[in-house]
Amino acid sequence: MRAGLVPTGWRLSLIALAVALSAASAQAQVYRGNDTGGIIPWSCENEADAHAIAGAHCASWNKHHRITSVHRQYGDYIGFNCLWRPDIARFQIPAVGTRSACYAHARRLHPRVQVRY
C-alpha cells in the first residue's frame, strides 16, 4: 500500500459519516410538541417544509396535522395541532396557509451618490 492512501473501508465510512452529519443538521425539528400539537421554529425553509414536519410529528400518534399559525419573523414559530380526524373543528381551528417555496427577496438599493463620467 502506498503512503498517503486511505484504505477503502475507512474512505467509505468517512463519506457515510459526512453525509449523515450534513443530513442531520439540515433537518428541522419540532421545538416543543406532544400528542395535541407543537411548534416549529420559523425560517423560510421550515415554512416550506412545515406540512411534512408537522405530518411526521403527528403521524407518530396516528393523527392528522393542521397548521394553525405562522409568524413570519425569525425567533417566532409555526404552530400546529394534531387531530384524530381532519374534519374535526374545521371552523373553530382554521388551517393557515404556508409558503410552498423559499424565495430570496432582495431589495434594490439605490445609490445616494450618482457618479457621472
Secondary structure, DSSP 4 states (H G I P E B T S, - for coil): --TTPPPHHHHHHHHHHHHHHHHHHH----SEEETTEEEEE--HHHHHTHHHHHHHHHHTTT-EEEEEEE--STT-EEEEEEESSTTTTTTTS------SS-------PPPSS----
